[in-house]
Amino acid sequence: MINVIRKFRKDKKMSQKILANKCKVSRQTINAIENNKYDPSLDLAFKIATILNVTVDELFQFQLEENKSKEETE
């Protein structure tokens, strides 16, 4: 899954720490999510979307593993 949390967060001039505090998670968790190293729970995804005033669909884009491989080789 890829996401554009960083874009929406920066558009709102919000630091990772502030977003993390509002979501009640660590700054490292937000960093890992933004860098596609961790997929958040559904609950956390909705919290982030609500805080950033966007939909979950706007934040996250699901990619099947086979599609990732094809795109990387093309």
MOPAC internal coordinates of N, CA, C and O (Angstrom, degrees):
PM7 1SCF
backbone

  N    0.0000 0     0.00 0     0.00 0    0    0    0
  C    1.4425 1     0.00 0     0.00 0    1    0    0
  C    1.5283 1   107.26 1     0.00 0    2    1    0
  O    1.2310 1   120.39 1   -45.86 1    3    2    1
  N    1.3020 1   116.87 1   134.14 1    3    2    1
  C    1.4568 1   120.47 1   175.00 1    5    3    2
  C    1.5241 1   108.33 1  -110.60 1    6    5    3
  O    1.2310 1   121.05 1   -21.88 1    7    6    5
  N    1.3313 1   115.59 1   158.12 1    7    6    5
  C    1.4573 1   118.10 1  -177.28 1    9    7    6
  C    1.5164 1   111.21 1  -143.25 1   10    9    7
  O    1.2310 1   121.55 1   -15.85 1   11   10    9
  N    1.3165 1   114.64 1   164.15 1   11   10    9
  C    1.4635 1   121.84 1   178.45 1   13   11   10
  C    1.5310 1   110.34 1  -124.08 1   14   13   11
  O    1.2310 1   121.04 1  -145.61 1   15   14   13
  N    1.3198 1   115.62 1    34.39 1   15   14   13
  C    1.4611 1   120.68 1   179.60 1   17   15   14
  C    1.5234 1   110.53 1   -58.35 1   18   17   15
  O    1.2310 1   120.42 1   134.59 1   19   18   17
  N    1.3366 1   116.79 1   -45.41 1   19   18   17
  C    1.4668 1   120.87 1  -177.84 1   21   19   18
  C    1.5312 1   111.10 1   -53.95 1   22   21   19
  O    1.2310 1   120.65 1   135.76 1   23   22   21
  N    1.3333 1   116.36 1   -44.24 1   23   22   21
  C    1.4675 1   120.46 1  -178.89 1   25   23   22
  C    1.5263 1   110.97 1   -60.44 1   26   25   23
  O    1.2310 1   120.68 1   128.64 1   27   26   25
  N    1.3327 1   116.31 1   -51.36 1   27   26   25
  C    1.4641 1   119.68 1  -178.24 1   29   27   26
  C    1.5252 1   111.17 1   -66.39 1   30   29   27
  O    1.2310 1   120.31 1   142.99 1   31   30   29
  N    1.3220 1   117.01 1   -37.01 1   31   30   29
  C    1.4701 1   120.95 1   179.22 1   33   31   30
  C    1.5306 1   109.94 1   -63.90 1   34   33   31
  O    1.2310 1   120.61 1   134.03 1   35   34   33
  N    1.3363 1   116.45 1   -45.97 1   35   34   33
  C    1.4657 1   120.09 1  -179.60 1   37   35   34
  C    1.5265 1   111.16 1   -68.33 1   38   37   35
  O    1.2310 1   120.21 1   144.67 1   39   38   37
  N    1.3301 1   117.20 1   -35.33 1   39   38   37
  C    1.4725 1   119.98 1   176.14 1   41   39   38
  C    1.5279 1   111.13 1   -58.17 1   42   41   39
  O    1.2310 1   120.77 1   147.96 1   43   42   41
  N    1.3324 1   116.14 1   -32.04 1   43   42   41
  C    1.4627 1   121.46 1   179.52 1   45   43   42
  C    1.5259 1   111.52 1   -91.74 1   46   45   43
  O    1.2310 1   120.75 1  -174.66 1   47   46   45
  N    1.3579 1   116.17 1     5.34 1   47   46   45
  C    1.4679 1   121.93 1  -179.80 1   49   47   46
  C    1.5234 1   111.09 1    54.47 1   50   49   47
  O    1.2310 1   121.32 1  -135.20 1   51   50   49
  N    1.3320 1   115.09 1    44.80 1   51   50   49
  C    1.4566 1   122.08 1  -177.75 1   53   51   50
  C    1.5278 1   109.12 1  -112.38 1   54   53   51
  O    1.2310 1   120.17 1   -46.21 1   55   54   53
  N    1.3083 1   117.28 1   133.79 1   55   54   53
  C    1.4662 1   120.97 1   177.27 1   57   55   54
  C    1.5233 1   110.10 1   -79.73 1   58   57   55
  O    1.2310 1   121.07 1   -16.24 1   59   58   57
  N    1.3219 1   115.56 1   163.76 1   59   58   57
  C    1.4643 1   119.65 1   175.67 1   61   59   58
  C    1.5274 1   109.68 1   -60.58 1   62   61   59
  O    1.2310 1   120.54 1   140.99 1   63   62   61
  N    1.3188 1   116.57 1   -39.01 1   63   62   61
  C    1.4688 1   120.70 1  -178.45 1   65   63   62
  C    1.5270 1   111.35 1   -62.64 1   66   65   63
  O    1.2310 1   120.29 1   136.64 1   67   66   65
  N    1.3248 1   117.05 1   -43.36 1   67   66   65
  C    1.4652 1   120.05 1   179.64 1   69   67   66
  C    1.5261 1   110.50 1   -65.03 1   70   69   67
  O    1.2310 1   120.48 1   134.72 1   71   70   69
  N    1.3381 1   116.68 1   -45.28 1   71   70   69
  C    1.4710 1   119.78 1   177.96 1   73   71   70
  C    1.5255 1   110.23 1   -60.96 1   74   73   71
  O    1.2310 1   120.72 1   136.67 1   75   74   73
  N    1.3142 1   116.22 1   -43.33 1   75   74   73
  C    1.4699 1   120.62 1   179.56 1   77   75   74
  C    1.5240 1   110.97 1   -60.38 1   78   77   75
  O    1.2310 1   120.42 1   134.46 1   79   78   77
  N    1.3326 1   116.80 1   -45.54 1   79   78   77
  C    1.4663 1   120.49 1   179.57 1   81   79   78
  C    1.5267 1   111.62 1   -60.84 1   82   81   79
  O    1.2310 1   120.69 1   138.10 1   83   82   81
  N    1.3193 1   116.29 1   -41.90 1   83   82   81
  C    1.4714 1   120.36 1   179.72 1   85   83   82
  C    1.5322 1   111.30 1   -66.13 1   86   85   83
  O    1.2310 1   120.96 1   148.38 1   87   86   85
  N    1.3501 1   115.76 1   -31.62 1   87   86   85
  C    1.4708 1   120.76 1   179.85 1   89   87   86
  C    1.5258 1   112.57 1   -88.53 1   90   89   87
  O    1.2310 1   121.00 1   171.66 1   91   90   89
  N    1.3362 1   115.70 1    -8.34 1   91   90   89
  C    1.4654 1   121.73 1  -177.52 1   93   91   90
  C    1.5348 1   112.01 1    63.24 1   94   93   91
  O    1.2310 1   121.45 1  -137.67 1   95   94   93
  N    1.3446 1   114.83 1    42.33 1   95   94   93
  C    1.4725 1   121.79 1   174.03 1   97   95   94
  C    1.5293 1   107.28 1  -132.00 1   98   97   95
  O    1.2310 1   120.35 1    -4.29 1   99   98   97
  N    1.3167 1   116.94 1   175.71 1   99   98   97
  C    1.4608 1   120.07 1   179.16 1  101   99   98
  C    1.5305 1   110.96 1   -81.65 1  102  101   99
  O    1.2310 1   121.23 1   -21.06 1  103  102  101
  N    1.3294 1   115.25 1   158.94 1  103  102  101
  C    1.4586 1   120.49 1   175.12 1  105  103  102
  C    1.5177 1   109.91 1   -61.06 1  106  105  103
  O    1.2310 1   120.41 1   145.05 1  107  106  105
  N    1.3432 1   116.82 1   -34.95 1  107  106  105
  C    1.4627 1   121.48 1   179.46 1  109  107  106
  C    1.5247 1   111.41 1   -63.33 1  110  109  107
  O    1.2310 1   120.33 1   146.83 1  111  110  109
  N    1.3212 1   116.98 1   -33.17 1  111  110  109
  C    1.4668 1   120.78 1   177.36 1  113  111  110
  C    1.5237 1   109.84 1   -65.78 1  114  113  111
  O    1.2310 1   120.13 1   134.37 1  115  114  113
  N    1.3229 1   117.35 1   -45.63 1  115  114  113
  C    1.4690 1   120.93 1   178.48 1  117  115  114
  C    1.5257 1   109.54 1   -62.17 1  118  117  115
  O    1.2310 1   120.41 1   137.09 1  119  118  117
  N    1.3352 1   116.82 1   -42.91 1  119  118  117
  C    1.4613 1   121.03 1   178.82 1  121  119  118
  C    1.5269 1   111.05 1   -60.02 1  122  121  119
  O    1.2310 1   120.23 1   134.71 1  123  122  121
  N    1.3266 1   117.16 1   -45.29 1  123  122  121
  C    1.4665 1   121.06 1   180.00 1  125  123  122
  C    1.5264 1   111.61 1   -63.73 1  126  125  123
  O    1.2310 1   120.31 1   140.66 1  127  126  125
  N    1.3201 1   117.01 1   -39.34 1  127  126  125
  C    1.4718 1   120.70 1   178.30 1  129  127  126
  C    1.5270 1   109.75 1   -65.75 1  130  129  127
  O    1.2310 1   120.23 1   133.06 1  131  130  129
  N    1.3358 1   117.16 1   -46.94 1  131  130  129
  C    1.4622 1   120.79 1  -179.23 1  133  131  130
  C    1.5249 1   112.16 1   -61.40 1  134  133  131
  O    1.2310 1   120.57 1   148.41 1  135  134  133
  N    1.3280 1   116.51 1   -31.59 1  135  134  133
  C    1.4655 1   120.82 1  -179.35 1  137  135  134
  C    1.5269 1   113.07 1   -93.30 1  138  137  135
  O    1.2310 1   121.04 1  -164.96 1  139  138  137
  N    1.3360 1   115.62 1    15.04 1  139  138  137
  C    1.4717 1   122.82 1   177.03 1  141  139  138
  C    1.5259 1   112.90 1    55.91 1  142  141  139
  O    1.2310 1   120.72 1  -145.83 1  143  142  141
  N    1.3385 1   116.23 1    34.17 1  143  142  141
  C    1.4673 1   121.19 1   177.33 1  145  143  142
  C    1.5219 1   110.71 1  -101.75 1  146  145  143
  O    1.2310 1   120.69 1   171.87 1  147  146  145
  N    1.3185 1   116.29 1    -8.13 1  147  146  145
  C    1.4662 1   121.56 1  -177.32 1  149  147  146
  C    1.5124 1   108.36 1  -152.08 1  150  149  147
  O    1.2310 1   120.61 1   -49.50 1  151  150  149
  N    1.3207 1   116.45 1   130.50 1  151  150  149
  C    1.4613 1   121.69 1   175.42 1  153  151  150
  C    1.5300 1   107.96 1   -94.86 1  154  153  151
  O    1.2310 1   119.95 1   -56.09 1  155  154  153
  N    1.3154 1   117.70 1   123.91 1  155  154  153
  C    1.4672 1   120.03 1  -177.44 1  157  155  154
  C    1.5283 1   111.57 1   -71.90 1  158  157  155
  O    1.2310 1   121.80 1   -20.43 1  159  158  157
  N    1.3194 1   114.17 1   159.57 1  159  158  157
  C    1.4638 1   119.26 1   173.04 1  161  159  158
  C    1.5276 1   107.48 1   -64.96 1  162  161  159
  O    1.2310 1   120.76 1   -16.90 1  163  162  161
  N    1.3059 1   116.14 1   163.10 1  163  162  161
  C    1.4640 1   120.53 1   178.22 1  165  163  162
  C    1.5269 1   110.28 1   -60.64 1  166  165  163
  O    1.2310 1   120.78 1   139.47 1  167  166  165
  N    1.3180 1   116.11 1   -40.53 1  167  166  165
  C    1.4623 1   121.27 1   178.54 1  169  167  166
  C    1.5297 1   110.86 1   -59.23 1  170  169  167
  O    1.2310 1   120.40 1   132.57 1  171  170  169
  N    1.3342 1   116.84 1   -47.43 1  171  170  169
  C    1.4606 1   120.76 1  -179.72 1  173  171  170
  C    1.5320 1   111.25 1   -67.02 1  174  173  171
  O    1.2310 1   120.10 1   141.69 1  175  174  173
  N    1.3201 1   117.42 1   -38.31 1  175  174  173
  C    1.4707 1   120.86 1   178.16 1  177  175  174
  C    1.5293 1   110.14 1   -60.03 1  178  177  175
  O    1.2310 1   120.25 1   137.47 1  179  178  177
  N    1.3334 1   117.14 1   -42.53 1  179  178  177
  C    1.4616 1   120.40 1   178.66 1  181  179  178
  C    1.5243 1   111.77 1   -68.60 1  182  181  179
  O    1.2310 1   120.11 1   143.55 1  183  182  181
  N    1.3466 1   117.40 1   -36.45 1  183  182  181
  C    1.4639 1   120.22 1   176.72 1  185  183  182
  C    1.5218 1   110.57 1   -61.90 1  186  185  183
  O    1.2310 1   120.69 1   132.92 1  187  186  185
  N    1.3264 1   116.28 1   -47.08 1  187  186  185
  C    1.4684 1   120.77 1  -179.79 1  189  187  186
  C    1.5265 1   110.01 1   -60.62 1  190  189  187
  O    1.2310 1   120.61 1   133.36 1  191  190  189
  N    1.3185 1   116.45 1   -46.64 1  191  190  189
  C    1.4704 1   120.74 1  -179.45 1  193  191  190
  C    1.5285 1   110.76 1   -60.86 1  194  193  191
  O    1.2310 1   120.25 1   136.57 1  195  194  193
  N    1.3035 1   117.13 1   -43.43 1  195  194  193
  C    1.4627 1   121.23 1  -179.72 1  197  195  194
  C    1.5238 1   110.77 1   -63.34 1  198  197  195
  O    1.2310 1   120.33 1   134.12 1  199  198  197
  N    1.3199 1   116.97 1   -45.88 1  199  198  197
  C    1.4675 1   121.23 1  -179.98 1  201  199  198
  C    1.5277 1   111.01 1   -63.02 1  202  201  199
  O    1.2310 1   120.45 1   141.57 1  203  202  201
  N    1.3343 1   116.75 1   -38.43 1  203  202  201
  C    1.4582 1   120.39 1  -179.21 1  205  203  202
  C    1.5366 1   112.20 1   -86.41 1  206  205  203
  O    1.2310 1   120.67 1   178.80 1  207  206  205
  N    1.3311 1   116.32 1    -1.20 1  207  206  205
  C    1.4670 1   123.01 1   177.09 1  209  207  206
  C    1.5312 1   112.50 1    60.18 1  210  209  207
  O    1.2310 1   121.11 1  -135.83 1  211  210  209
  N    1.3250 1   115.48 1    44.17 1  211  210  209
  C    1.4612 1   122.76 1   175.87 1  213  211  210
  C    1.5204 1   107.92 1  -136.42 1  214  213  211
  O    1.2310 1   120.61 1    -6.16 1  215  214  213
  N    1.3249 1   116.44 1   173.84 1  215  214  213
  C    1.4641 1   119.71 1   176.97 1  217  215  214
  C    1.5259 1   109.76 1   -89.61 1  218  217  215
  O    1.2310 1   120.90 1   -19.99 1  219  218  217
  N    1.3018 1   115.88 1   160.01 1  219  218  217
  C    1.4609 1   120.97 1   176.10 1  221  219  218
  C    1.5282 1   109.65 1   -60.16 1  222  221  219
  O    1.2310 1   120.67 1   142.03 1  223  222  221
  N    1.3316 1   116.32 1   -37.97 1  223  222  221
  C    1.4760 1   120.56 1   178.56 1  225  223  222
  C    1.5185 1   112.36 1   -61.12 1  226  225  223
  O    1.2310 1   120.62 1   147.02 1  227  226  225
  N    1.3225 1   116.43 1   -32.98 1  227  226  225
  C    1.4673 1   119.66 1   178.79 1  229  227  226
  C    1.5300 1   111.45 1   -72.52 1  230  229  227
  O    1.2310 1   120.18 1   150.45 1  231  230  229
  N    1.3226 1   117.27 1   -29.55 1  231  230  229
  C    1.4673 1   121.68 1  -176.97 1  233  231  230
  C    1.5221 1   114.32 1   -84.09 1  234  233  231
  O    1.2310 1   120.84 1   143.63 1  235  234  233
  N    1.3358 1   116.00 1   -36.37 1  235  234  233
  C    1.4636 1   120.02 1  -171.23 1  237  235  234
  C    1.5188 1   111.92 1  -122.11 1  238  237  235
  O    1.2310 1   121.44 1   -36.32 1  239  238  237
  N    1.3306 1   114.85 1   143.68 1  239  238  237
  C    1.4565 1   121.16 1   176.67 1  241  239  238
  C    1.5209 1   107.60 1  -130.66 1  242  241  239
  O    1.2310 1   121.00 1   -61.98 1  243  242  241
  N    1.3082 1   115.69 1   118.02 1  243  242  241
  C    1.4539 1   121.25 1  -178.51 1  245  243  242
  C    1.5195 1   110.26 1   -80.94 1  246  245  243
  O    1.2310 1   120.69 1   -43.08 1  247  246  245
  N    1.3319 1   116.29 1   136.92 1  247  246  245
  C    1.4634 1   121.81 1   174.90 1  249  247  246
  C    1.5206 1   108.36 1  -130.09 1  250  249  247
  O    1.2310 1   120.64 1   -50.09 1  251  250  249
  N    1.3163 1   116.38 1   129.91 1  251  250  249
  C    1.4546 1   120.22 1   174.74 1  253  251  250
  C    1.5173 1   108.95 1   -67.31 1  254  253  251
  O    1.2310 1   120.14 1   -31.46 1  255  254  253
  N    1.3312 1   117.35 1   148.54 1  255  254  253
  C    1.4630 1   121.64 1  -179.92 1  257  255  254
  C    1.5235 1   111.60 1   -56.52 1  258  257  255
  O    1.2310 1   119.90 1   138.52 1  259  258  257
  N    1.3415 1   117.80 1   -41.48 1  259  258  257
  C    1.4681 1   120.09 1  -178.25 1  261  259  258
  C    1.5257 1   111.05 1   -65.73 1  262  261  259
  O    1.2310 1   119.94 1   146.94 1  263  262  261
  N    1.3415 1   117.72 1   -33.06 1  263  262  261
  C    1.4599 1   120.77 1   177.22 1  265  263  262
  C    1.5189 1   111.08 1   -68.91 1  266  265  263
  O    1.2310 1   120.12 1   143.42 1  267  266  265
  N    1.3351 1   117.37 1   -36.58 1  267  266  265
  C    1.4553 1   120.94 1   177.76 1  269  267  266
  C    1.5186 1   110.26 1   -61.15 1  270  269  267
  O    1.2310 1   120.57 1   134.93 1  271  270  269
  N    1.3294 1   116.51 1   -45.07 1  271  270  269
  C    1.4673 1   121.18 1  -178.06 1  273  271  270
  C    1.5116 1   110.96 1   -63.45 1  274  273  271
  O    1.2310 1   120.06 1   136.11 1  275  274  273
  N    1.3259 1   117.50 1   -43.89 1  275  274  273
  C    1.4637 1   122.20 1  -179.91 1  277  275  274
  C    1.5251 1   110.43 1   -62.18 1  278  277  275
  O    1.2310 1   120.67 1   135.56 1  279  278  277
  N    1.3307 1   116.31 1   -44.44 1  279  278  277
  C    1.4624 1   120.43 1  -178.30 1  281  279  278
  C    1.5207 1   111.64 1   -65.73 1  282  281  279
  O    1.2310 1   120.34 1   144.16 1  283  282  281
  N    1.3296 1   116.96 1   -35.84 1  283  282  281
  C    1.4570 1   120.81 1  -178.55 1  285  283  282
  C    1.5237 1   112.14 1   -70.44 1  286  285  283
  O    1.2310 1   120.47 1   151.31 1  287  286  285
  N    1.3374 1   116.70 1   -28.69 1  287  286  285
  C    1.4593 1   119.69 1  -178.45 1  289  287  286
  C    1.5233 1   112.87 1   -91.05 1  290  289  287
  O    1.2310 1   120.24 1   163.79 1  291  290  289
  N    1.3099 1   117.14 1   -16.21 1  291  290  289
  C    1.4748 1   120.57 1  -178.16 1  293  291  290
  C    1.5140 1   111.73 1   -83.20 1  294  293  291
  O    1.2310 1   120.10 1   180.00 1  295  294  293

